[in-house]
Amino acid sequence: MVEDCEKQCQHQSNSDSRSLRSFVIFTVFLVLFLCYYIIPNKLSESWALTVGLFLPEKFTTRAINVSLNRVSALTSAELWKPPEPYYVAYPYKYNLVLNEPEKCQKENPFVVLMVPVAPSNTAARDAVRSTWGSERLVGDKTVSILFLLGLPTSEERETLQQNLLQESEKYHDLIQRDFWDSYYNLTIKTMVMLEWLTVYCQNPSYAMKVDSDVFLNVKNVVNMLLSAPKQNYMSGLVARNAMVLRDPHSKWYLPKTVYDPPLYPPYALGLGYVFSLDLPVKLVKAAQIVKPVYIEDVFLGQCMTHLGIALTDPPDGSLFNTFPVEYNRCRYSKLIATTTRSLRDQVEFWKDLQRPGPYC
């Protein structure tokens, strides 16, 4: 009888142990299931993108789709239009959609090139990548490059966004935030660029904002910066005493109700300007106070004036050119930046400049 009781107790104990183990295993699988399948669906897309390195691709893709659907729901099926003339939605919290948070830490560049470009303009990005964007080492100085984008505004925006996701996975050089990408939002694009530099790129000495339709001589950029100040420095083609255009038909028209003074403060023209990396945090703070205008380079000039920081003229007035310069090897070997008439010109000029032999 005692032996039977002992066997029964032992059997009961073994049964309880198996039940406990089964319960623990079930609980662990339940937690994993919740974390892996339920939680990413419930939390915000910004959270999903932040931890995207640890999530399956379907979740990061879904997060982008959710972001696109959210903004799409706020608008009609028509192409994006500014909510009102000359309105700039800044300051505002714009979320990252695509990011390269470790770019500057991994590459440790001397200068980082920031190239604003439309989401649909893959050709421009490819042209830059195949020409001056491929120059990653000048002497012992590393150069990094990133493209800045907002959200596509066309009717094919969902397809475009999926293409951008694939492009980002291939090249790892896209920074995108959730504002509508348009000419009237260039100020927003510039400010989110400065915000990104403040958070993710504090190690380099300099950054350069350069348009995608510009021919850039990277060697000359680095050589100029070798002797440039490392604080409160911004240089490029500096406009001084520029008149505010009051012609309503002008691309750069500003009414007095938006900007009353007849002259702009000094500002570096947007085709390309360089600045020390202590400036972004200062400019972002100033932008919380200064009323924004949609002309992005003018707005930075306003912020610089607010900060009491003077712009620096380049050592040679012919280094930056807002109108396309006729090509010859000698001239292009000496300039820093010039607009070009076509992407084809940009590519051919760069290739010719790489040929062995004297420039002049």
Secondary structure, 3 states (H helix, E strand, C coil): CHHHHHHHHHHHHHHHHHHHHHHHHHHHHHHHHHHHHHHHHHCCHHHHHHCHHHCCHHHHHHHHHHHHHHHHHCCCCCCCCCCCCCCCCCCCCCCEEECCCCHHHHHCCCEEEEEECCCCCHHHHHHHHHCHHHCCEECCEEEEEEEEEEECCCCCHHHHHHHHHHHHHHHCCEEEEEEECCHHHHHHHHHHHHHHHHHHCCCCCEEEEECCCEEECHHHHHHHHCCCCCCCCEEEEEECCCECCCCCCCCCCCCCCCCCCCECCCEEEEEEEEEECCHHHHHHHHHCCCCCCCCHHHHHHHHHHHHCCCCECCCCCCCEECCCCCCCHHHHHHCCEEECCCHHHHHHHHHHHCCCCCCC
